[in-house]
């Protein structure tokens, strides 16, 4: 059975890779990447974001909070898996590529939900200082994309994997029936 690919999923995996690489660079290079750091020019928009989300700002860095870099490390693994999916699906055309993509996107979805749950369970300790509009436009919407899009991809890949398993099961039953005759 040929691997089913979707342009929108492939584009999400492809276009999110440089965005994630840029984000990982900011996190791993703190404090040099932060406002006032010698490399901040590369991550200039983070001057605002480090004030919106303290996980990316000075409070987390100064307290030695390891969550920021831990989630960045997972971002690296997820992105490598996304790129592996693209290679396996589009170059090698291996039917098992969907499973790699599914595993990667489940990681993305789970990690992002964990990120949001952390905020909820700490009483919005890293973003609760924001005005409602700023929180909505600069944190909820951009971070919400990393829940909504991966959730849709999980659904699509899950549907495709289930379909493949059903086809394989039917084929296995036909083979078993023909051997009995």
C-alpha positions in Angstrom: 0.0 0.0 0.0 1.5 3.4 -1.0 2.0 6.0 1.5 -0.7 8.7 1.6 0.6 12.2 1.7 -1.1 15.5 2.2 0.4 18.7 0.9 -0.8 20.7 3.9 0.8 18.3 6.4 4.0 18.2 4.5 4.0 22.0 4.3 3.4 22.3 8.1 6.3 19.9 8.8 8.6 21.7 6.3 7.7 25.3 7.2 7.7 24.7 11.0 11.3 23.3 10.9 13.0 26.7 10.5 10.7 28.4 13.0 11.4 25.7 15.5 15.1 25.9 14.8 15.0 29.6 15.4 13.1 29.1 18.7 15.5 26.4 19.8 18.5 28.7 19.0 17.0 31.4 21.2 16.4 29.1 24.1 19.8 27.3 24.0 21.7 30.6 23.6 20.1 32.4 26.5 21.2 34.9 27.9 23.2 35.9 24.8 20.0 35.7 22.7 18.0 37.8 25.1 17.5 41.6 25.0 20.9 43.1 25.9 22.8 40.0 24.7 25.4 40.2 22.0 23.4 37.8 19.7 20.0 39.3 20.4 19.9 40.9 16.9 19.2 37.4 15.5 16.2 37.0 17.8 15.0 40.7 18.0 11.2 39.8 18.2 11.9 37.8 21.3 12.5 41.2 23.1 8.7 41.4 23.3 8.1 37.7 23.8 10.4 37.3 26.7 8.2 39.9 28.5 5.0 38.1 27.5 6.1 34.6 28.5 8.5 34.5 31.4 9.4 30.9 30.5 11.4 32.6 27.7 12.4 35.6 29.9 14.7 36.4 32.7 12.6 35.0 35.5 13.0 31.4 34.2 16.6 31.9 33.3 17.5 33.5 36.7 15.7 30.8 38.7 17.4 28.0 36.8 14.1 26.7 35.5 15.1 23.9 33.0 11.7 23.6 31.4 12.5 26.0 28.6 15.5 24.1 27.3 13.9 20.7 28.0 11.0 21.5 25.8 13.5 22.9 23.2 15.3 19.6 23.2 12.1 17.8 22.5 11.4 20.3 19.7 14.7 19.2 18.1 13.6 15.5 18.3 10.2 16.3 17.0 11.6 18.3 14.1 14.1 15.6 13.2 11.2 13.1 13.2 9.1 15.5 11.0 11.9 15.8 8.5 12.4 12.0 8.6 8.7 11.6 7.8 9.1 14.0 4.8 12.0 12.0 3.5 10.4 8.6 4.0 7.0 9.7 2.6 8.2 11.8 -0.4 11.6 10.4 -1.3 11.6 6.7 -0.2 7.8 6.5 -0.4 7.8 4.0 2.5 4.3 3.2 3.8 5.5 3.2 7.4 6.3 6.9 7.1 2.9 7.7 8.4 3.7 6.1 11.7 6.8 8.2 12.0 4.8 11.4 11.3 2.1 10.3 13.7 4.6 9.7 16.5 6.2 13.1 15.8 3.0 15.0 15.8 1.7 13.3 18.9 4.9 14.5 20.6 4.3 18.0 19.5 0.7 18.0 20.6 1.5 16.4 24.0 4.4 18.7 24.7 2.3 21.8 23.8 -0.6 20.6 26.0 2.0 20.1 28.8 3.2 23.7 28.3 -0.3 25.0 28.6 -1.1 22.7 31.6 2.0 23.9 33.3 0.7 27.5 33.1 -2.7 26.4 34.4 -1.4 24.4 37.4 1.1 27.1 38.4 -1.7 29.8 38.4 -0.5 31.3 35.1 2.9 32.1 36.7 4.7 32.9 33.5 1.9 34.6 31.5 -0.7 35.8 34.1 0.9 39.3 34.3 -0.3 40.1 30.8 -3.3 42.2 29.8 -6.1 40.1 28.3 -5.6 41.4 24.8 -1.8 40.8 24.9 -2.3 37.3 26.3 -4.8 36.5 23.6 -2.9 37.9 20.6 0.7 37.2 21.6 0.4 33.9 23.5 -2.9 32.1 23.1 -3.3 32.5 19.3 0.4 31.7 18.3 0.7 28.9 20.8 -2.8 27.6 20.1 -1.7 26.9 16.5 0.7 24.3 18.0 -2.3 22.5 19.5 -4.9 22.9 16.7 -2.8 22.0 13.7 -1.1 19.0 15.3 -4.4 17.8 16.6 -5.8 17.8 13.1 -2.7 16.0 11.8 -3.0 13.4 14.6 -6.6 12.8 13.5 -5.7 12.5 9.8 -2.7 10.2 10.4 -4.7 8.1 12.9 -7.5 7.7 10.4 -4.9 6.6 7.7 -3.2 4.2 10.1 -6.5 2.7 11.1 -7.4 2.3 7.4 -4.1 0.6 6.7 -4.5 -1.8 9.6 -8.1 -2.7 8.4 -6.8 -3.4 4.9 -4.0 -5.6 6.3 -6.4 -7.4 8.6 -8.8 -8.1 5.6 -5.9 -9.4 3.5 -4.7 -11.6 6.4 -8.2 -13.0 6.7 -8.4 -13.7 3.0 -5.1 -15.5 3.0 -6.0 -17.6 6.1 -9.3 -18.5 4.4 -7.7 -19.6 1.2 -5.2 -21.8 3.1 -8.0 -23.6 4.8 -9.6 -24.6 1.5 
